Amino acid sequence: MINRYDLQKKLNTSIRENPVTTLLGPRQCGKTTIAKTIRTPSPVHYYDLENPADRSGLANPLTALRNNDGLVILDEIQRMPELYEILRVLVDEASQQASYLILGSASPRIIRDVSETLAGRIGFVDMGGFNLKEVSPDNWEKLWLRGGFPRSFLAADEDSSFRWRDNFARTFLERDLQQFGFSIHPESMRRFWIMVAHYHGQIWNAAEFARSLGRDEKTARNYLDILSGALVVRKLQPWHVNIKKRQIKSPKVYIKDSGILHSLLSIRTRRNLLSHIKAGSSWEGFALEQILSLTGDRDAYFWSTHGGAELDLLLNPEGARLGFEFKFTDNVRTTKSMRIAIEDLELKHLYIIHPGVRSYQIDANISALSISNLISTLIDIRSFPET
């Protein structure tokens, strides 16, 4: 078993500070496994709401849950959305001593329901697949190819990993979307998802997607919102600064998990990946997700102008701004675009993330950073000092 200490620490902190904690992530990312490692406050009561026996035990949920103390874990809560109102009643009772941890596959409905019903009573912890810190930076090539979903990363071989990811996508389209409350034909969404994979790392263009789908732009935007809400697609928002240059205002789109991206693109092996036309874009998305898995994504943006200047990732824009560029090459060089980004954005430092083995200083405020050294460097800079 791969230990996920940072995630456990975030969960324990949220459980101590909030009556209710929601652990959000895509299906099969390991939410149940991590929840079962939580031991305090004790005792721990676990309800799997996909299990008919556990659902029967909650036939009268207010009474059943009121009799519990310690930590109550409610897994797959989207099966019983009426529990949100019950939890609000329970946590507002002065005599209630239990804490609640609710798990569910991320969907727009779950986020909306818990935010509205339990406002002021709930903490959110986001969860994805394994990251470099958890599996060791030495395993970055395996993590890049297979992605971070536990069963994909830990599969016996590449064929088994690919089959798992292919089955994951099929289950998501044919079952999960219906559970989320969307009546969308699976094949239509699959076509759209594959289109996003081919546009991975590019600027979102609703009109172009709509034409390819044979639908209107509203439908294309709706499809993107569904996949983004389910945490399988990332919409990276643009940052704007007060300069005279025309700046891009549409988001970039990425398939969040590199293994799912490769499955959608029919990339099975390392050799296939390295020779694929999307290898550079895949590298960008993979390295970006590794950074955001540690730093969080609330202060993460990209920057681009119509004149061609751009920055792949901007962190902490209201403080000591840090920039990141992703280059799939050992021969790292600075560009005019990088210099413009440093000047226009007033970057504290620019890191160029590459797959080589060496990290080195290029200039006073530019460094080439090996993916193998990424996590240790991020730990050093994650406090983002203001000066």
QUIDA-V415171 format. One record per residue. PSI is psi in radians with two decimals (* if undefined). Layout:
PSI, PSI
//
This chain:
2.38, 2.16, 2.47, 1.23, -0.75, -0.74, -0.74, -0.71, -0.76, -0.74, -0.83, -0.71, -0.79, -0.70, -0.65, -0.61, -0.29, 2.50, -0.61, 2.37, 2.36, 2.18, 1.96, 2.38, 2.90, 2.84, 2.54, 0.33, -0.04, 0.37, -0.81, -0.75, -0.82, -0.64, -0.63, -0.12, -0.22, 2.23, -0.19, 2.62, 2.53, 2.73, 2.90, 2.20, 2.19, 2.22, 2.12, 1.88, 0.01, -0.12, 2.05, -0.62, -0.74, -0.65, -0.67, -0.64, -0.25, 0.48, -0.63, 1.39, -0.63, -0.79, -0.79, -0.78, -0.52, -0.45, -0.03, 2.59, -3.05, -2.33, 2.24, 2.09, 2.17, 1.82, 2.46, 0.89, -0.31, -0.28, -0.43, 1.23, -0.31, -0.25, -0.36, -0.80, -0.65, -0.77, -0.66, -0.76, -0.79, -0.81, -0.31, -0.15, 2.28, -0.50, -0.11, 2.19, -0.16, 2.66, 2.68, 2.34, 2.04, 2.39, 2.51, 2.56, 2.23, 2.30, 2.69, -0.60, -0.77, -0.84, -0.74, -0.83, -0.82, -0.59, -0.70, -0.77, -0.62, 0.48, 2.30, -0.07, -0.01, 2.53, 2.56, 2.37, 2.10, 2.51, 2.41, -2.76, -2.99, 2.59, 3.10, -0.62, -0.60, -0.65, -0.11, 2.31, -0.41, -0.34, 0.40, -0.61, -0.72, -0.75, -0.69, -0.83, -0.84, -0.34, 3.13, -0.05, 2.25, -0.82, -0.47, -0.84, -0.67, 0.08, 2.71, -0.55, 3.08, -0.63, -0.75, -0.71, -0.77, -0.72, -0.69, -0.79, -0.66, -0.74, -0.62, -0.83, -0.72, -0.77, -0.71, -0.77, -0.69, -0.42, -0.87, -0.72, -0.66, -0.69, -0.55, -0.13, 0.33, 2.20, 1.27, 2.35, 2.24, -0.65, -0.61, -0.78, -0.60, -0.76, -0.75, -0.76, -0.74, -0.67, -0.75, -0.69, -0.69, -0.37, 0.14, 2.14, 0.12, 2.93, 2.33, 2.31, 1.71, -0.66, -0.72, -0.72, -0.72, -0.76, -0.76, -0.59, -0.35, 0.47, -3.14, 2.97, -0.58, -0.71, -0.74, -0.75, -0.65, -0.77, -0.75, -0.71, -0.65, -0.85, -0.60, -0.75, -0.50, 0.06, 0.52, -0.20, 2.45, 2.34, 1.85, 2.07, 2.64, 2.65, 2.48, 2.42, 2.82, 1.38, 2.93, -0.24, 2.52, 2.24, 2.62, 2.40, -0.12, 2.67, 2.85, 2.65, 2.45, 2.55, 2.13, -0.75, 2.18, -0.58, -0.70, -0.70, -0.83, -0.60, -0.79, -0.49, 0.09, 0.63, 1.99, -0.58, 2.91, -0.72, -0.76, -0.74, -0.84, -0.44, -0.01, 2.57, -0.41, 0.21, -0.76, -0.74, -0.69, -0.75, -0.76, -0.86, -0.69, -0.89, -0.67, -0.80, -0.59, -0.70, -0.83, -0.41, -0.43, -0.68, -0.31, 2.89, 0.20, -0.48, 0.73, 2.30, 2.99, 2.96, 2.39, 2.52, 2.80, -0.26, -0.11, -0.22, 2.47, 2.85, 2.21, -0.69, 2.26, 2.19, 2.57, 0.92, -0.40, 0.00, -2.31, 1.69, 2.30, 2.35, 2.63, 2.34, 2.58, 2.04, 2.14, 1.18, 2.64, -0.36, 1.38, 2.26, 2.64, 2.76, 2.90, -0.66, -0.71, -0.76, -0.69, -0.75, -0.75, -0.74, -0.89, -0.60, -0.11, 0.94, 2.43, -0.71, 2.63, 2.19, 2.31, 1.92, 2.21, 2.88, 0.05, -3.10, -0.25, 2.46, 2.43, 2.73, 2.31, -0.74, -3.14, -0.60, 0.44, 2.28, 2.49, 2.17, 2.04, 2.51, -0.50, -0.44, 0.09, -0.87, -0.78, -0.64, -0.73, -0.65, -0.64, -0.59, -0.02, -0.31, -0.28, 1.18, 2.62, -0.26, *
//
